[in-house]
Amino acid sequence: MVRIKTKLSLGLGFLFAVIVLLTVAGLYALNRLSSDAQAVLQDNYITLQFVENMRKSLDTYEAYLSDERPAPGAREGFIQVFETNLAKQEGNITEAGEMEATQSLRSQFEALKKDPDFSNNREILIRDLLHRISDVNMFAIVRKNEAARETAEQANVLLGIIAVLCFLISFVFIVNFPGYIADPIRQLTESIRQIADKNYSERLFFKSRDEFGELATAFNDMASRLDAYEHSNLAELLFEKKRMETLLDNMTDAVLVLDENSKVLFVNPVACQLMSVKKTELLGKYAPDAALHNDLLRSLLQTTTTDPLKIYYNEKESYFQKETIAVRVERPNFPADAGAVILLKNVTSFKELDQAKTNFIATISHELKTPISSIKMSLSLLEDKRIGPLNEEQQKLLAHIRGDSKRLLNITGELLDLAQVETGNIRLNILPGDPNNILQYALETVQIQAEQKNVRLEIHKDDDLPMIKTDTDKTTWVLVNLLTNAIHYSPEGSAVVIELRKEPGALVFSVRDFGKGIEERFHSRLFDRYFQVPDSPQTGTGLGLAICKEFIEAQGGEIGLESEVGKGSRFYFRVFGV
């Protein structure tokens, strides 16, 4: 929200920016003119000085040659002056054609030093070359002067355009900005007059989100309250209140209603029975104070868990699911909190069904595991060559039986693990363990599967891996499960990368495949029980990853995945060091 003070500051800042813009444009134009003038002085005027000095020294030398009694050292003085100015000219060549004339002048001067007399018209040649250099720089001065004049004209045009634009913008700003402040005040004044005349349907609509917007919201809320009060019917309100209380009293779920200050507004008989209190002992009371003498109420106010609450009800242990509903009163442009409703739903029947299901799964799994193991032992005996050779058809039948038995044994194992998970009786044997042993066992377990599918197992691990505090069997089971899935979903001839990386106080196992990957919309559900990605080969029960999650989290670790369609998937889990 932008305050009015801020808007005024921005407006004044805008005018200041306009002034700065004009100043910068003027400085830019002056700088360009100064640069053009400086170029004339540095590049051309200095050269003309050098040429004039050389011409004067040449006149002096000519007088020396015509004098019958020349002054001693006159020739050396001429050569020194001419040499000095010629060298400076060679270092200040800036125009086209100046280089060639200067080089020719150097050649004639060197010849003159060897031949003191003006033979071969050398004086004329030298003077002509000096004249050429002077003409080149004079023409350059004329050209640059014309460029400076054009620059001045362009600067005048630019300054004129900027000045006009700044004037128009400033004019529009000055004309409109006062109305931005005055118009809302005028509308507010008129609306107050309407309210004074009992026209409570009057509303203010300011689009701005500043103090005026807040004022409009407060004004509209006041007008709504006055309008509601004006048209309210007390008898109708009381009737609706009584009807609502009757409906809540006859609900089979426990209901507790609190206002925005945590005072008890309503409690139905079921809630009173669960909390073993009378209705009069709660109504109008501050809930945290009442909770000091009631364990269940204190638990309802403090507990944030989603697990069902176990409560003794109707002479038996019952289970209730807590649900808290925040109540918000919608006002025009100003919603407000109005308390909360706490519901306790009786889920005892569902809990009993779930418990029965868990017991059934555990029983069936345990009963199936023994005969399946016997079948596998019988298969091993049948394959013993001492009993006698088997024909090809018998060997195929035994292979099918062995595969089905292995698959049934895996399913029963997962069901037994699931039974542990659902009952919350995951038996952990947490001891210091070597991650290298876990990795080695897992690799040996899946080696045959990887060879059958021609999948390479690449291992990347840090040196000096620390000991970890974990249930070695369950952690190994998790790693094997992740490797089995990765090999299954990897294309033939690809690789599965296993990484063990150290972190402060922890160790991260990760398994990466290069299969088709998993869509992001399925990531959050991949560790749910019985969930399988649609349109993928259905080879299992959908329990493996769910059990992996429970095993790792039961040890205080965490598990997750990273996947992108077309690039494969990376599953990882983190366990902590000793």
PyMOL commands that set and color helices and strands:
alter all, ss='L'
color gray80, all
select helices_A, chain A and resi 4-66+74-90+98-114+122-196+211-231+234-249+269-275+279-281+287-293+295-302+348-383+392-423+435-452+472-488+520-525+544-554
alter helices_A, ss='H'
color red, helices_A
select strands_A, chain A and resi 254-258+264-267+309-313+316-329+336-346+431-433+456-461+468-470+495-503+506-513+558-564+568-576
alter strands_A, ss='S'
color yellow, strands_A
deselect
rebuild
show_as cartoon
